[in-house]
């Protein structure tokens, strides 16, 4: 019943909370073609137990160099039962892009981000966590005035630090938090992005699979993310 509800109406908050310490954000795949092109997007997304609000921007500072920025706020669980988590992350990236033929674009971005999380396990039992993210994200896409499609893959490196615990009696929770702090975590994240609309305004859909490359504790990280939203594009070629 809950799985069907999730697929139909995007209801991500479940009664029982499985705490995720990494939720993949929507990949910023701008598919820019020229200097001074600017893109702005706003999205709603989530996974099996999370929902997210996201904002993205990208700007082409030359004919082949772009910069990008991303922000996500995500939450999930049941606050009334003191069994929930929330977090936010902001990152910036710089990259190279190159038009291929009339409609194709190859791009690759590398970025750095920082985030914070708060998790409640029961009344008076909680943790606060900071995390740092590095990533590289190559992509290839086709962009025409009314339709975009892109395949991208992001390799993310996440490290957790400044983990603060309060009144945590559950040994499994303590083990999970120790595991987070004890090593660096890598994720391979392929994604499909579709946009449909007009040259300046398109509706966007994106699906991400986030594969954890560690040897255990897979359940600590959300492995899928779906998002919907609006993408705005501003470029000199659109004025012609």
GUMAR-683414 format. One line per field, with one value per residue: residue in three letters; x, y, z of N, C-alpha, C in turn; residue number from 0. Coordinates in steps of 0.1 Angstrom, whole numbers, plus 5000, padded with zeros to 4 digits. Example, Ala and Ser with C-alpha at 12.3 -4.5 7.8 and 13.67 -1.06 7.14 Angstrom:
% GUMAR-683414
resn <- [Ala:Ser]
n.xx <- [5132:5128]
n.yy <- [4943:4978]
n.zz <- [5078:5071]
ca.xx <- [5123:5137]
ca.yy <- [4955:4989]
ca.zz <- [5078:5071]
c.xx <- [5132:5129]
c.yy <- [4967:5000]
c.zz <- [5078:5079]
resi <- [0:1]
***
This chain:
% GUMAR-683414
resn <- [Unk:Unk:Unk:Unk:Unk:Unk:Unk:Unk:Unk:Unk:Unk:Unk:Unk:Unk:Unk:Unk:Unk:Unk:Unk:Unk:Unk:Unk:Unk:Unk:Unk:Unk:Unk:Unk:Unk:Unk:Unk:Unk:Unk:Unk:Unk:Unk:Unk:Unk:Unk:Unk:Unk:Unk:Unk:Unk:Unk:Unk:Unk:Unk:Unk:Unk:Unk:Unk:Unk:Unk:Unk:Unk:Unk:Unk:Unk:Unk:Unk:Unk:Unk:Unk:Unk:Unk:Unk:Unk:Unk:Unk:Unk:Unk:Unk:Unk:Unk:Unk:Unk:Unk:Unk:Unk:Unk:Unk:Unk:Unk:Unk:Unk:Unk:Unk:Unk:Unk:Unk:Unk:Unk:Unk:Unk:Unk:Unk:Unk:Unk:Unk:Unk:Unk:Unk:Unk:Unk:Unk:Unk:Unk:Unk:Unk:Unk:Unk:Unk:Unk:Unk:Unk:Unk:Unk:Unk:Unk:Unk:Unk:Unk:Unk:Unk:Unk:Unk:Unk:Unk:Unk:Unk:Unk:Unk:Unk:Unk:Unk:Unk:Unk:Unk:Unk:Unk:Unk:Unk:Unk:Unk:Unk:Unk:Unk:Unk:Unk:Unk:Unk:Unk:Unk:Unk:Unk:Unk:Unk:Unk:Unk:Unk:Unk:Unk:Unk:Unk:Unk:Unk:Unk:Unk:Unk:Unk:Unk:Unk:Unk:Unk:Unk:Unk:Unk:Unk:Unk:Unk:Unk:Unk:Unk:Unk:Unk:Unk:Unk:Unk:Unk:Unk:Unk:Unk:Unk:Unk:Unk:Unk:Unk:Unk:Unk:Unk:Unk:Unk:Unk:Unk:Unk:Unk:Unk:Unk:Unk:Unk:Unk:Unk:Unk:Unk:Unk:Unk:Unk:Unk:Unk:Unk:Unk:Unk:Unk:Unk:Unk:Unk:Unk:Unk:Unk:Unk:Unk:Unk:Unk:Unk:Unk:Unk:Unk:Unk:Unk]
n.xx <- [5008:5019:5040:5027:5014:5035:5046:5025:5015:5037:5043:5064:5070:5071:5055:5072:5106:5135:5166:5184:5216:5226:5213:5208:5212:5194:5209:5228:5225:5233:5236:5247:5255:5268:5287:5278:5253:5226:5211:5184:5168:5141:5130:5111:5115:5124:5128:5125:5120:5122:5117:5123:5133:5147:5171:5187:5214:5232:5259:5275:5307:5326:5329:5333:5335:5319:5301:5284:5258:5242:5214:5199:5173:5162:5140:5126:5105:5089:5079:5063:5066:5092:5110:5128:5145:5165:5181:5205:5222:5247:5264:5291:5303:5326:5331:5337:5323:5312:5298:5285:5282:5251:5231:5240:5257:5286:5297:5315:5316:5331:5328:5324:5310:5291:5274:5248:5231:5203:5192:5166:5159:5144:5125:5145:5168:5193:5212:5237:5252:5279:5288:5310:5313:5327:5327:5326:5313:5305:5286:5264:5243:5213:5200:5173:5151:5126:5129:5150:5174:5194:5222:5239:5266:5275:5303:5306:5321:5319:5324:5321:5318:5324:5304:5279:5265:5236:5223:5221:5210:5206:5223:5227:5222:5244:5265:5261:5266:5293:5303:5299:5316:5341:5353:5358:5333:5320:5301:5284:5266:5244:5223:5192:5180:5152:5137:5110:5092:5094:5118:5128:5116:5112:5096:5110:5121:5138:5157:5176:5199:5216:5244:5260:5294:5307:5314:5296:5267:5247:5221:5221:5220:5202:5190:5178:5165:5140:5129:5109:5103:5108:5127:5146:5159:5183:5196:5217:5212:5185:5172:5173]
n.yy <- [4988:5013:5015:5017:5041:5058:5057:5068:5093:5104:5103:5105:5104:5082:5061:5046:5052:5048:5057:5077:5087:5099:5115:5115:5145:5162:5161:5186:5194:5213:5216:5237:5259:5282:5313:5333:5321:5313:5294:5284:5266:5249:5224:5196:5167:5133:5102:5068:5073:5100:5135:5164:5198:5217:5239:5251:5265:5277:5290:5302:5311:5314:5304:5277:5271:5266:5275:5262:5259:5244:5237:5218:5209:5184:5160:5135:5109:5107:5133:5137:5114:5116:5104:5109:5126:5154:5175:5196:5208:5225:5232:5240:5242:5238:5236:5220:5225:5214:5219:5194:5187:5198:5197:5182:5180:5177:5176:5182:5184:5194:5194:5208:5205:5213:5201:5197:5178:5167:5143:5126:5100:5090:5104:5129:5117:5120:5130:5152:5161:5169:5171:5166:5170:5158:5158:5145:5149:5137:5142:5136:5150:5158:5187:5206:5232:5226:5203:5183:5158:5139:5119:5112:5107:5106:5106:5105:5116:5113:5125:5123:5143:5159:5147:5147:5133:5125:5111:5084:5053:5031:5004:4997:5021:5036:5021:5025:5053:5054:5040:5057:5078:5066:5062:5071:5077:5064:5069:5058:5073:5071:5089:5099:5126:5145:5170:5191:5214:5248:5270:5287:5279:5249:5219:5197:5163:5140:5110:5093:5068:5058:5042:5027:5023:5010:4983:4974:4982:4993:5002:5026:5047:5064:5050:5059:5086:5108:5135:5164:5194:5229:5243:5271:5289:5311:5327:5340:5330:5324:5348:5353]
n.zz <- [5000:5009:4992:4967:4971:4973:4947:4932:4943:4954:4982:5007:5034:5058:5083:5099:5106:5087:5092:5071:5061:5040:5013:4979:4959:4934:4902:4887:4855:4832:4804:4787:4760:4751:4758:4786:4790:4811:4837:4857:4882:4900:4922:4934:4952:4961:4979:4991:5018:5021:5015:4994:4989:4964:4948:4919:4900:4871:4852:4822:4819:4800:4765:4769:4796:4826:4856:4886:4910:4938:4960:4986:5007:5029:5043:5065:5081:5113:5131:5153:5168:5175:5158:5133:5107:5093:5069:5053:5024:5006:4975:4952:4919:4892:4857:4824:4791:4759:4728:4706:4674:4660:4681:4703:4735:4754:4788:4818:4853:4883:4918:4951:4983:5014:5043:5068:5094:5113:5136:5152:5175:5195:5222:5235:5226:5202:5173:5158:5128:5107:5072:5044:5009:4979:4944:4910:4878:4848:4817:4790:4766:4746:4733:4722:4710:4723:4738:4760:4767:4788:4799:4828:4851:4884:4905:4938:4968:5002:5034:5070:5099:5131:5146:5169:5197:5217:5245:5234:5235:5220:5207:5180:5166:5177:5166:5139:5137:5144:5123:5102:5108:5107:5082:5047:5023:4993:4963:4934:4909:4886:4863:4847:4829:4818:4799:4790:4770:4763:4747:4767:4791:4807:4818:4842:4847:4867:4873:4897:4905:4933:4940:4967:4974:4994:5017:5035:5056:5038:5042:5054:5036:5012:4982:4959:4939:4930:4910:4903:4885:4875:4849:4840:4812:4799:4771:4745:4720:4720:4716:4690]
ca.xx <- [5000:5027:5048:5018:5011:5048:5047:5014:5014:5050:5043:5077:5071:5065:5053:5084:5117:5148:5174:5193:5226:5230:5202:5214:5204:5192:5221:5227:5230:5228:5236:5249:5261:5275:5290:5268:5241:5223:5200:5179:5158:5136:5126:5106:5119:5125:5131:5116:5116:5126:5112:5133:5132:5160:5173:5200:5218:5244:5263:5287:5316:5332:5322:5335:5337:5307:5300:5271:5255:5230:5210:5189:5168:5156:5135:5118:5102:5077:5084:5055:5071:5106:5117:5129:5158:5164:5194:5206:5236:5250:5277:5294:5311:5332:5332:5339:5313:5315:5287:5288:5273:5241:5223:5247:5266:5293:5301:5320:5317:5337:5323:5326:5298:5291:5260:5245:5220:5198:5184:5160:5156:5133:5125:5158:5179:5195:5226:5239:5263:5283:5294:5316:5311:5334:5322:5329:5300:5304:5273:5262:5229:5208:5192:5167:5143:5114:5132:5163:5176:5208:5226:5250:5271:5283:5310:5306:5329:5313:5330:5313:5327:5317:5292:5275:5255:5230:5215:5218:5211:5204:5236:5227:5224:5258:5274:5259:5273:5307:5307:5299:5328:5353:5359:5353:5322:5319:5288:5283:5252:5239:5210:5185:5173:5143:5130:5100:5086:5098:5133:5132:5110:5109:5094:5121:5121:5151:5158:5190:5202:5228:5250:5270:5305:5312:5313:5285:5258:5241:5208:5222:5221:5191:5196:5171:5160:5132:5126:5102:5104:5109:5141:5146:5172:5185:5208:5216:5206:5170:5167:5173]
ca.yy <- [5000:5025:5016:5022:5055:5065:5058:5076:5107:5110:5104:5100:5103:5069:5060:5041:5059:5042:5069:5078:5098:5105:5115:5122:5156:5163:5164:5198:5190:5225:5215:5250:5259:5295:5322:5341:5314:5312:5285:5284:5255:5246:5211:5189:5153:5124:5087:5059:5079:5114:5145:5174:5210:5220:5250:5250:5276:5275:5301:5299:5323:5315:5295:5263:5270:5270:5273:5258:5258:5236:5236:5209:5206:5171:5155:5123:5103:5111:5142:5136:5103:5118:5095:5116:5133:5164:5180:5205:5208:5234:5229:5247:5234:5244:5225:5223:5220:5215:5214:5183:5188:5209:5195:5175:5187:5170:5184:5175:5193:5189:5202:5207:5209:5210:5199:5194:5169:5165:5131:5122:5086:5089:5117:5132:5110:5126:5133:5163:5156:5177:5163:5173:5162:5161:5150:5147:5145:5139:5140:5139:5153:5164:5199:5213:5242:5221:5190:5180:5145:5137:5108:5117:5098:5114:5099:5113:5112:5119:5123:5128:5148:5167:5139:5149:5123:5128:5101:5074:5040:5020:5000:4997:5035:5040:5014:5032:5066:5051:5036:5070:5086:5058:5060:5079:5069:5067:5066:5059:5077:5074:5096:5103:5139:5148:5183:5193:5227:5258:5272:5294:5273:5235:5210:5187:5151:5133:5098:5090:5056:5061:5030:5028:5015:5004:4968:4971:4993:4999:5007:5040:5057:5063:5046:5064:5099:5112:5149:5171:5208:5238:5248:5283:5291:5324:5326:5350:5324:5324:5361:5354]
ca.zz <- [5000:5010:4979:4956:4974:4969:4932:4926:4948:4959:4996:5011:5048:5063:5098:5106:5100:5086:5092:5060:5064:5027:5003:4967:4954:4919:4895:4879:4842:4825:4789:4781:4747:4748:4768:4793:4792:4825:4840:4871:4884:4913:4921:4945:4950:4973:4978:4998:5031:5022:5005:4993:4981:4958:4939:4912:4890:4863:4843:4814:4820:4786:4756:4773:4811:4834:4871:4890:4924:4942:4974:4989:5021:5028:5056:5065:5093:5121:5141:5165:5175:5178:5150:5121:5103:5083:5066:5042:5018:4995:4969:4940:4909:4879:4847:4810:4783:4745:4719:4697:4663:4662:4692:4714:4744:4764:4799:4830:4864:4896:4928:4966:4991:5028:5048:5082:5096:5127:5136:5165:5175:5205:5229:5242:5219:5189:5168:5149:5120:5095:5062:5033:4997:4967:4933:4896:4871:4834:4812:4775:4763:4734:4736:4711:4717:4731:4745:4764:4773:4792:4807:4836:4861:4894:4915:4950:4980:5014:5047:5081:5110:5141:5150:5183:5201:5230:5251:5225:5242:5210:5203:5165:5162:5180:5156:5126:5137:5144:5109:5093:5111:5106:5069:5037:5017:4979:4957:4919:4908:4872:4863:4835:4829:4807:4800:4779:4771:4754:4748:4779:4802:4805:4830:4843:4855:4868:4882:4901:4913:4941:4945:4977:4970:5006:5018:5044:5060:5027:5045:5059:5025:5003:4970:4947:4941:4918:4912:4893:4887:4864:4846:4832:4805:4792:4763:4734:4708:4722:4712:4675]
c.xx <- [5009:5036:5040:5016:5024:5049:5037:5014:5026:5049:5055:5078:5063:5064:5065:5096:5129:5157:5185:5203:5232:5218:5208:5205:5203:5205:5219:5233:5225:5227:5237:5257:5270:5277:5278:5254:5239:5211:5197:5168:5154:5128:5121:5109:5119:5128:5121:5112:5120:5118:5121:5128:5145:5160:5187:5202:5230:5246:5275:5295:5324:5324:5324:5336:5324:5309:5286:5270:5242:5227:5199:5186:5159:5151:5127:5116:5090:5081:5076:5060:5086:5114:5118:5143:5156:5179:5194:5221:5236:5263:5278:5303:5316:5334:5335:5328:5317:5303:5293:5278:5263:5233:5229:5255:5273:5298:5306:5322:5323:5332:5326:5314:5300:5276:5260:5232:5216:5189:5179:5156:5145:5135:5138:5170:5181:5210:5226:5252:5266:5289:5300:5315:5320:5328:5327:5317:5301:5290:5273:5247:5226:5198:5187:5157:5132:5117:5147:5163:5191:5210:5239:5254:5279:5290:5312:5314:5324:5321:5322:5322:5318:5304:5290:5263:5249:5221:5211:5220:5211:5218:5238:5229:5238:5267:5273:5267:5288:5312:5308:5312:5341:5359:5352:5343:5321:5306:5289:5269:5249:5226:5205:5177:5165:5137:5121:5093:5089:5113:5137:5127:5106:5105:5105:5117:5135:5150:5173:5190:5216:5234:5262:5282:5312:5309:5301:5277:5252:5228:5209:5221:5209:5196:5189:5166:5153:5128:5118:5103:5104:5123:5139:5159:5171:5198:5206:5210:5191:5164:5166:5160]
c.yy <- [5013:5026:5021:5037:5063:5067:5068:5090:5112:5112:5097:5098:5091:5069:5055:5046:5051:5054:5068:5090:5103:5104:5122:5133:5155:5168:5177:5195:5202:5224:5228:5249:5271:5303:5330:5334:5312:5303:5286:5274:5254:5233:5205:5174:5145:5110:5079:5065:5093:5123:5157:5186:5214:5232:5248:5262:5272:5287:5298:5312:5325:5306:5280:5261:5274:5268:5269:5258:5251:5237:5226:5209:5194:5167:5143:5118:5109:5120:5141:5124:5104:5108:5100:5121:5144:5169:5189:5205:5218:5231:5238:5239:5243:5233:5230:5217:5222:5210:5204:5183:5199:5208:5189:5184:5176:5180:5176:5186:5186:5199:5199:5212:5206:5209:5197:5186:5169:5152:5129:5107:5082:5102:5118:5125:5115:5127:5144:5159:5167:5167:5172:5164:5168:5153:5154:5141:5148:5136:5142:5140:5158:5175:5205:5222:5237:5208:5188:5166:5144:5125:5113:5106:5106:5104:5108:5107:5120:5115:5130:5132:5156:5160:5141:5141:5128:5117:5089:5060:5028:5016:5000:5012:5040:5034:5021:5046:5064:5047:5048:5077:5079:5057:5070:5071:5074:5062:5068:5062:5081:5081:5099:5116:5141:5162:5185:5206:5236:5261:5279:5287:5258:5229:5200:5175:5145:5121:5095:5076:5059:5047:5032:5018:5009:4989:4964:4983:5001:5006:5021:5050:5054:5060:5051:5078:5103:5127:5154:5186:5216:5243:5260:5285:5304:5324:5336:5343:5323:5337:5362:5350]
c.zz <- [5000:4997:4968:4958:4970:4954:4926:4931:4955:4974:5002:5026:5053:5078:5105:5099:5099:5083:5080:5063:5051:5018:4991:4962:4939:4912:4887:4866:4832:4810:4782:4769:4744:4760:4773:4793:4807:4827:4854:4872:4898:4912:4935:4942:4963:4969:4986:5011:5032:5012:5006:4985:4976:4949:4933:4903:4883:4854:4835:4813:4808:4777:4760:4788:4818:4849:4874:4905:4927:4957:4976:5004:5020:5042:5054:5079:5100:5132:5154:5174:5178:5170:5136:5118:5093:5081:5054:5037:5007:4989:4957:4932:4898:4869:4833:4802:4768:4737:4709:4686:4666:4675:4704:4722:4753:4775:4810:4841:4876:4907:4942:4973:5006:5033:5063:5083:5111:5127:5151:5164:5185:5213:5237:5236:5205:5186:5158:5142:5109:5085:5051:5021:4986:4956:4919:4888:4856:4829:4797:4773:4750:4738:4723:4718:4726:4739:4748:4770:4776:4801:4815:4846:4871:4903:4927:4961:4992:5026:5058:5092:5119:5145:5165:5187:5215:5234:5241:5231:5232:5205:5187:5160:5165:5170:5143:5126:5137:5130:5100:5095:5108:5093:5059:5028:5002:4973:4942:4916:4893:4873:4849:4837:4817:4810:4788:4781:4760:4756:4761:4792:4799:4819:4830:4851:4855:4877:4884:4908:4920:4946:4954:4974:4982:5007:5028:5047:5049:5031:5051:5049:5015:4989:4957:4950:4928:4921:4900:4896:4874:4862:4836:4825:4798:4784:4751:4722:4708:4717:4697:4669]
resi <- [0:1:2:3:4:5:6:7:8:9:10:11:12:13:14:15:16:17:18:19:20:21:22:23:24:25:26:27:28:29:30:31:32:33:34:35:36:37:38:39:40:41:42:43:44:45:46:47:48:49:50:51:52:53:54:55:56:57:58:59:60:61:62:63:64:65:66:67:68:69:70:71:72:73:74:75:76:77:78:79:80:81:82:83:84:85:86:87:88:89:90:91:92:93:94:95:96:97:98:99:100:101:102:103:104:105:106:107:108:109:110:111:112:113:114:115:116:117:118:119:120:121:122:123:124:125:126:127:128:129:130:131:132:133:134:135:136:137:138:139:140:141:142:143:144:145:146:147:148:149:150:151:152:153:154:155:156:157:158:159:160:161:162:163:164:165:166:167:168:169:170:171:172:173:174:175:176:177:178:179:180:181:182:183:184:185:186:187:188:189:190:191:192:193:194:195:196:197:198:199:200:201:202:203:204:205:206:207:208:209:210:211:212:213:214:215:216:217:218:219:220:221:222:223:224:225:226:227:228:229:230:231:232:233:234:235:236:237:238:239]
***
